[in-house]
Amino acid sequence: MRSIRIDPYAFDNPASEASLLIDLSRPSEFPHPDVKAFVGAVVSAAAASSLHDSIPFYRISQREKVSEYLKCFASMDLPVHA
C-alpha cells in the first residue's frame, strides 16, 4: 500500500486548511484481497462492514476533481470507466 498525504500549502488557498489523504493498494492475496479489507486497514473495521456496493466512477459527482487530484498528487491517470 502507498499513502500520500498533502498539506494545505499544496492547494490554491492554504488558509482553507484543505488537506488530502490518498491511500492506494492493488488487489492481492495479502494484505488487501478486496476493497473491504483495504478500507478495514486504512479506516476501520466498522467502516469496512458498512460499505455499500461499488458504483461506477463516472457516476461520482466530483469525479473531475478526484481525477485532477490523483493526477497531480499521485501521478495517476484514472479513466472515466474505472
C-alpha positions, 0 to 999 in steps of 0.5 A, a space after each residue: 500500500 502507498 499513502 500520500 498525504 498533502 498539506 494545505 500549502 499544496 492547494 490554491 488557498 492554504 488558509 482553507 486548511 484543505 488537506 488530502 489523504 490518498 491511500 492506494 493498494 492493488 488487489 492481492 492475496 495479502 494484505 488487501 484481497 478486496 476493497 473491504 479489507 483495504 478500507 478495514 486497514 486504512 479506516 476501520 473495521 466498522 467502516 469496512 462492514 458498512 460499505 455499500 456496493 461499488 458504483 461506477 466512477 463516472 457516476 461520482 459527482 466530483 469525479 473531475 476533481 478526484 481525477 485532477 487530484 490523483 493526477 497531480 498528487 499521485 501521478 495517476 491517470 484514472 479513466 472515466 470507466 474505472 
